[in-house]
Amino acid sequence: MKKVALHTLGCKLNFAETSTIGRQFLSRGYEIVGADQPADIFVLNTCSVTERADRECRQIIRRTLRHSPEAYVVVTGCYAQLQPQEIASIQGVDLVLGSPEKFHIFNYGGDFTKNSASQIFVSCIDEAESFSPAYSAEVGGRTRAFLKIQDGCDYQCSFCTIPMARGGSRSMPAAEVAGQARMLAGQGYKEIVLTGVNVGDYRAQDAPTLLMLLKELDGVDGIERIRVSSIEPNLLTREMIDFILSSERFCNHFHIPLQSGSDQILRLMRRRYVRDHYRELVDDIRRADPDACIGADVIVGFPGETDRLFEETYNFLGELPLSYLHVFTYSERERTASENFAGRVEPGLRFRRNEVLRLLGREKRAAFHSRFVGKTLPVLFEHAHPRGRTSGLTTNYIRVGAEGDDSMTNTIRSVRISGADDECCSGSVQATSEQSRESLSNLPTNLYGQFFIQSPNVFEPVASEAVKELR
């Protein structure tokens, strides 16, 4: 039996697609092994959002060939779509497949015998009109599944290569999404994460808006939790916020990309909102559900970002009641508009600004976590760790660790939180779920009828000398 190793770079959408490719191999009798183990075939699904992703692609291929020198190497995904010749020039690569070709490996790989030269099959991304379904499960057990509902993007953000790598926006019909959700629930998954390139732009004939799809999924039996991975600020409506927070199935977790807290930089980025609109969204969510988790993406070092404009972003983020930050350092990408913008920020300064915002993000995450110490939260446990520990996630995206074993995997237990830091919370599993439900019935509810925990507002502007040190 031939062995296949798969490795994913990038987002949850890539992860879902790699898992789907893996199931194609399993259905044909191949054995899936870890990416660090000897294999006959190695499939790398790439990302090209940052320069680092490109470098990492090369490093992984070379590392794989050191322990599996005769492995047939397939490289696909966004980097392969954008730079196929560059990948083909890497010694040991046998097959390069573009984004439209990635789910047809068996049409191009033949018997997967190593080639003397790389083969390239990359079609024009403008021709990508079909939707390729995909879903994945997290490593360690059937607890959370990532379900692809949308692909591609019609936006033209000045820094982004995704439209060139994945094509225009297209969506899975709502009936098919619901069918896959039922299938995943039937296989025992407790949580489904809806993912895509621009999820908020979901549009299908049987569900013209994302909100209509969410309402369809809310009626699917067997799913205990549904989480939306990310929604652009201009596409997240108040009606959608109200629906998510009033639903018993949807998680009170919102990831809303910001990218910059400066309106001047947002215009250069060609984003479709201003910071005041973003602030209103965050404030609306926080008023409706004080315990909701709200996360943001931020890019530092974009061309034209002066010290003053970076400080605008820092102060804006400090004032917002966010739960965490994902911070990215800007890197020039070929064929993007921003590649030739004036005001290039020196790389060293970019990295220092990144560290400043990462520190702020840790402070915010620690503050958010600390609000729940002494409270009891429902946790979906994912898998056991060494030394009798296990961990899982709350609906509001808090990682919680507790004493436990494999018997708790894929179960939702009430955990009393006893400790918190900027990475996770820790606590003890309560005796029975029935007892936990009885105790929850005594808690106050928010304006949507959901339970919430009253606690003082800890989201005050964060004072720091870090920004001053950059001057």
N, C-alpha and C positions, 0 to 999 in steps of 0.2 A: 504494500500500500504506500503510495507516494505521500510525502508530508508537505504541507503548505503552511507557510508563516505569513501573517498579515500585519502590517503596521500602518497606523493612521497619524497624520499630522493635521493639526487645525481643529476645526469646530465639531460640535455635536452632529451636525449634518454629515460631515465626512465620516464620523464614527458610525452613523447609521448605515451609510452606503458601503463602508468596508465590511460591516457585519452581513449585509445582503450578499456581497461578493463571496464571503466566506461560506454562506449557506449554499451557494451554487457549487462550490467545491465539495462540500459535505454530501450533497445530493448525488454526486458522481463518484462517491466512494473514497475521496481523499481524506486524509487525517490532518486536522488543524493542530499546529503546535505553536508555542510561544515564539515571538519575534527574535528572541535571543538564543533559540535552539537550532540545531542543524536542520536544514530543510532542503527539499528538492526544488521547491518553487517559492519565491518570495515576492509578495505583492505589496507595493508601497503606494498608498493613496495620499497625495500631496496637497499642501496648502501653499498659497503664494501671497498671503496678506502682507507679510513683512519680509524684509531681506533675510532675517534670521531663519525663516521657514525654508528659504532656498538653500542656505548653507547647511541646515540640518538635514535636508534631503540627501545631499552629497555625503555627509558624514555617516548616515544610516546605511546607505548602499555599500560604502566601503567597509563598514563594520560587519555587515552581513556577509560579504564575500570573504572576509577573513575566516569566519567559522564555517561557511558553506561555499567554498570556492567554485563548485560546480552547479550552484543553484541557478535556476532559470529566473531572471529578475524582470518583473513587470512593474513599470512606473506609470501611474495614472493620476487623474485629479487636476486641480487648478494649475499647478506649476507645469505639469505636462502639457496642458492645453496652451499655456502662454509661451513656454520655452522648450518645445519638443527637441529641437536640434541640440540645445545645450545639455539636456538630459541624455540624449543619445550619445553624446561625446564622452560621458562618464564610462570608464572602463568597466565591463561586466554587465551593463544593461542590455537586455535582449529585446524587450518590447516596450514601446512607448505608446500609450493610449490616451486620447483626448477625453474630455468630459462626456461627450455623447457616446463614446465607445466603451466606457469603463465597465458597463454591465454586460458586455459581449466578449469577455476575455477568451472564451472557448472558440469563438469564431476566428480569432486572430492568433492564438497561441499554439494551435496544432497539437502536437504531442509533447510540447514544452521541452523540446530538446535544445540545449544551449546553442546560440548562434555565434557565428564568427563576426557578425556585425549587427548593430541594433536595427530593428524594424520600427517604423513610425506609422501610426494610423491616427491622424488627428484631422477631423473635418472642421469646416468653418462653423464657428459657434453661432453665427447668425441663422444657421439652418436648424438649430436646436429648438424644436417646437413640442416634442413629445415629453411626457412626464414619466420618470422612472421611479416607481415606488421603492421605498426602503424603510427598514426599521432595525433597531438594534437593542440589545440588552446590556446592562452594565455587567462588568466582570464580577463573578462571585455569586451569581444567583439571579433568579427571575424575580426581581423586585421592581425595577424601573425600566421602561422601554422608551426609546427615543423614536418617535414616529414622524417621518418626513411628510409634510403636507403641502409644501411649496418649494419652488426652486427658481433660481435666476433673479434678476433685478432690473427694473426699468429706470432706476435712478442713475444719475451721473455725478456722484460725489467726486470732487476733483482729485482725491487721494486714492480712490478705490479701483482695483483691478477686477473685482468680482463680475461685473457685467461682461467683460471681455473673456472671462474664464468659464462662466456658466450660462451666458445668454440672457434673454429677456424673461420676465416674470411669467410663471405658469404654475398651475395648482392642480392637485388631485381632486376629483369630484367628491363632494361631501358624502355621497352614499358609499364610496369606496373607503374614505377615511373612517366612517362609522363601522364598516365591515372589518377593516383591519383592527380597529379598537376592540371590537367584540372578539376577534380571534386572539388578540393579545390577552384580554381579560380571561378568555377560556383557557389559555395556557398558564394562568396563575399570576400574571403581572398585577401588582397593586397600583402602580402609578404609571401614567403615560405622559411623556414630555413632547409637546408639539413643537416641531423644529422645521427650519427652512432658512433660506437666505434673507428673505424679507417677509416674515410671517404675517405682519400686519397688512400686507398687500395681497393676502389670499383672495382669489376671485375664481369661482367656478359657476357653471351654468345652473347647478342645483343649489348653490349657496353663493350669491354675488358678493358677500362680505364675510370677513372673519367672524363677526358677531353671530351671523346666521349659522356658521359652522359650529361655533361654541355651543349654541343652543341645541343644535342637533346632537352633539356629543354628550351634552348634559343629560340626555334621556337614554343613553346607552347603559343597559344593566351590566353589572359586574365590575365596573371600573370604580375604584374607591377614590383615586386622586387623578386630576388632570392638571398639568403645569404648562403654561405657555412660556417658551424659551426666551423670546425677546420681541418687543414691539417698538417700532419707530415712534418718536414723540408726536409727529404729525398724523399718525394713524391710530393712536390710542385715544379713543373717544370716552367721554364721561359715561355714556350709555354702556360701553364695554366694561369700564371700571365698575359701575354699579352691578352689572350682571355677574362678573367674576366674584365680587365680594359677597354677593347674595347667594351664590351657588354653594351647595354642600359638597360638591365634587371638586370645584376648581380651587387651586392653591392660592393663598393670599401672598403671592410673590410676583413682583413686576420688575423685569429687567428692561430699562429704558435707555438706549444709547444717547449720550449727551455729546461727546467728542470735544467740545470746548465750552467754557463758561463766558466766552467773549463773543458778542454779536459780530464784531468785525471779523474774527476768525471763522465763525460759522458761515458768514457770507462767502469768504474765500473758499471754504470747504464745499460750498453749494448745498448746504443743509437746508431743510424745508421748514424751519421754525426759528424762533428767537428764544433767548434764555428766559424771558418773562413767561412765555407759554409753557416752557419746561417746568418752571417753578410752580405754576398753577396746577399742573398735573400732579406733581409730587405732593403739594399741599392738599389737594383734593383727596388723594389716596390716604394720606396720613390722618386727615380729619375723619374719614369714613371708617378706617380701621387702624387704630394706633399701633397694632402689632404686625401689620403687613411689612414684608421685606421689600425694599426698593433698592435696586442696584443700577449702576451706570457704567458705561464705557467712556473713557477719556483718552484723547491723543495729545501728547506733548511734543513740542519742537516743530510744529507745523510752520512752513515758511511764513514769515511776517509776524511770528509770535515774539514780540518784544518782552522785556522784563515786566513792563506795565501790563501788557495783555495777559501774560501768564499769571500775574498777581490777581487780575480780574477773575480768572478761572479758579485760582486757589481760594479766593475769598467767597466766590459764588458757591463752590462745593462745600466750604466750611459752614455756610449758612443753611444749606439744604439738609433736611432730615433724612439723609440717605443711610442705607444699612451697610453698603460695601461699594468699592470701586474696582473696576478692571482698568488698569492703566497701560497704555501702549506708547511706545516711542515711535515717532514718525520716521519713516524711511522712504526714500525716493523710489518710485516704481515706474518702470518703463511704460510709455504710452499713456500715462495719466497726465491730466492738466497741470497738477501741482508740481510735476517734475521740473518745470521751467519757471516756477514762480520766483519772484525776487524775495529777498529777506531770509535767505537760508540760515538756519540756526546751527551753530557749531555742534558737532556730535557729542562732545563732552558735556556741553550745557544741556543738551536733550536728556542725557542719561541722569544728570543731577536733578533736573526737573521731574523726571520719572520717579526718582527716589523720594522726592518731597511729597508727591501725590500718593505714592504707595504708603508712606508713613501716615498721611492723613486718612487713607482708606483703612489702615489697620486700627487707627483710633476710632473711626466710625463703627467698624465691625465689632470691636471690643465693647463700645458703648451700647450698641444694639443688643449684643449677647447678654450683657450684664443686667439688662432690664428684666430678664426672665429667671434670675436666680431666686429660688424659693417658690417658683411656680411649677405647675405640672403641665407638660405638653405631650401630645401624641407623636410618637416617633415611628417611622417605617424603618425597621432594621434591615440592613443590606447584607452584611456578612461578618463573620467572626474574625477577630484579630488574635495574635498570640497572647499568652498569659491571661486567658479568660476574659477578654474584653470584646465588645462588639459595638458597632456604631450604625447610625442611620440619620435620616433627615426628617425635620418637621415640615409642616405645610409651608411655613414661612422661611424655609431654606436655611435652617440652622443645623449644622452638623452636631450630633449629640453622641457622646460615648458613655457606655455603662458596662457593668459586669454582665457577662452573658456568654452564650455559646451558639453553635450552629442551629440549635432548635428554635432560636428567635428569628432566624433569617426569614424575610418576607412576612413578618407579622407586625402589626401596629400595636405598640404598647405605650401606656402612659408612663412618663418618666418625670420624676421630681428633680428639677435642676438645682444642683448644689454648687457648681463652679462654672466660671466663664473666662475666656481670654479672647484674643483677636483671631483665633482659628476655629474654636469650637466651644461647646458647652459639655459639661459632664454631669451625671446624675445617677439616680437609682431607680430601677424599674419598680413600679407600684404593684401591689399584690395581684389584683385582677382588673380587667378592663371594665367589669361591671361597677366595681368600686370607684374607678376613675370617672365613669359616666355620671355616677351619683354626685360626686364632688363637683364636676363641671356644671351640673344643673343649678348650683348655687352661685355661679359666677355671673357678673353683669354681662350684658350683650351690647354690641355696637348697634348702629342705626339700621343695620341689615339683619339683625337677629342672630349674628354669630357671637360666640364667646370671645371675650377679650380680657386682657389683664390690665388693670389700671395701675399705672406707675407714673412717677413724675417725668416731665419732659427733660431728657438728657441731651437732646439735640440742639445744644447751644453752639454758636460759632466757635470753632476750635482755634485757640490762640497758639501760635507757633512762631518761632524766630527763624524757621527754615527758609522762608521766602527772602528774608532780609539777607541771609548768608549768600544768596546767589548774586547779589548786586556787586 
